Amino acid sequence: MDLVKSILFQSNENLTENATNKTEKTPGTPEGMAVAYGCIVFMAMLPIIFGSYRSVSYHKEKKPEKMTKKDAAMFPFMASGALFALYIVFKLFSKEYINLLLTGYFFFLGVLALTHVLSPIIGKLVPAAIPNIPYHVMFKQGEGEAAQYLIDYRFSTYDVVSLAGCSLVGAWYLIQKHWVANNLFGLAFALNAVELLHLNNVATGCILLSGLFVYDIFWVFGTDVMVTVAKSFEAPIKLVFPQDILTNGLSANNFAMLGLGDIVIPGIFIALLLRFDHSLKRKTKTYFHATMVAYFMGLMATIFVMHVFKHAQPALLYLVPACLGTPMALALVKGDLAALFKYEDAHDEKEEEKTKEIKESKQQPAPKKEKVK
């Protein structure tokens, strides 16, 4: 949860224009800009798609932490406080030392996040080459019912192999701060956030997205706080792609970028819609697919307006109406509006518990009747 909050507080580095890059950087060609923004949009959609499907599995296997309506209403204020605090810190202290601390912090978080993403993939790709040996680290304090587990962690050989590989990516990021390593960590952060952070219902999602819609507009257009923090903050909390890659290759340094907040915020709502689609038990995932198309169109609108007005844009200004309006309009047409707002993830858990109780009661032998003499 702390990782997700950190991403949302600090990641609204919106799609930026060419003018925000330093003058000594190679200007991007029209073809290079098209490649850069195309890759940014593609990378933004990947963690939402895979994270949404993984959220369905995670919801069935475990009881994830859910955001309540109160949490959603308070979140924009918490994010604003954190953003302004960062602004003050960068004004008072040297950003080199601050970014040094943040680099170490995000190194450990990035390695763990990337390991969580790659471990099941390795298990599916090379199950024969690497045996899956389970491990369990457990440390408890006290005995009996009063015992408390201080450490209770399960992992396998796949996790160890993934951790070793991801540590190499982390070392690459520490040494060079290369944009490819940055994107690997950024994609892992976004995918984990979409998978693990669940909205309980659509009403909570509407409150959260509406609040951050106002938050994004205010801090981008109303003050210089967002832009100052975005330029000073060096961490893998954004996706970047060079606009001069066709000219300078992998050493290119004139970047277009998208903050992870513009992926995670709509992503957790889209993941909720996929779980709603599953609850309807229909053959098609209509709400999920339609809202993904709307998200794509919202990103394209952000890029278009940015180039027309030559100014950085708060992407949530376009993404929030697209991601909220599309499923509402579709539900109204299909007659699912009441079901959409009544749906809650918690109801699925209650139904599963009731089903288990019914099965257990059926399995228990019926009490024998005594014969009356």
C-alpha angles and dihedrals in degrees: 000000000000090000092052092049090049091052094047094045096049108024107076093112094142128205103297132211128237092256092067091065120090117265095241092062119100110261114241120247119230089254092048092049090050091051092047096050092041090055091045091054092045092049091047092056097046099070091044093053098043094035091053093053091045089051089060091055092042091051091053095046100041142014104254124205109265131207114236127212090257091052091049092050093049097043099083090052092049090047091049091051092049092046093050091046089055089049091055092046092052090048094051103037137043110272091215092068093041092051090047090059092044091050091058092045095051091042091066093040092048094050092050093045093049090047091054089053098044101041097077090042091056089048091057098041102045109020093140098046095049118041114223103235114177121221130191125198111193132171123170136179120219132006137266122001091341092060116120123201110228092177124020109157131154123196140153142214089273089059092051093050091046092049091053093050094044091050088062089054088049092052089050090053093048094050103039107011084220116187093233091057089045090054093048090055092042093052090048092051092049095046093049092048093052091046100045106031110074131190110217096216144352093263090059089049091051091051093048097046094043092051094048089045088064091039093055095047094048098049095043101041102022102049142010092240097100095045093047094050092043092054094044100042114089110188138110093266093115139052115237135185127180118246090203096053092116088057104036103020119209091346091064116128109183100102138193111201145190124198118236090235089069088057103038099045096055090032097063089049092049089049088055089053090053090053088049089052089053091050090056089057093216126148094243130055093222100163094045095049095043093050092047088056089049091051090052091050090048092055091048090051090052092053093046095050091044092058094043095052097029093227135112111263132213099239093205087066087073102024099054097055090044095049095043100038098048100059092039093053092044092049090049091053094045095043094243098116095108092045091048093056094040093053115107129171090222091062090063090056092050091050091050091051091050090049091052091049091051091049092048092049091051092050093053113092115250115252114262116249116232117234115244112230 
